[in-house]
Amino acid sequence: MANELAPPHLRGRYNALGSLQWNVANTIGPLIAAVTLGQNLPYVWVGTLLVGCLVASLLMSRLRLTLTPEQDGRGVA
């Protein structure tokens, strides 16, 4: 998806940011789980997951507004 959305001169930066996102998620996710579950706060852990999913869904719904019909697959006949 990053390659489809990126202008040609910024494609490398978009790919690097996409790779960084996975590394950050694999570092922060277990840290949050360890702290909240280690302190016996399962509701905080579930709440953190729900907030994260809500934020991601809001960002993805806003992304559709910025895409061209061809990028979104709506203009392909």
Buried (B, 14 or more C-beta within 10 A) or exposed (E): EBEEBBEEEEBEEBEEEEEEEEEEEEEEEEEBEEEBEEEEEEEBBEEBBEEBEEEEEEEEEEEEEEEEEEBBEEEEE
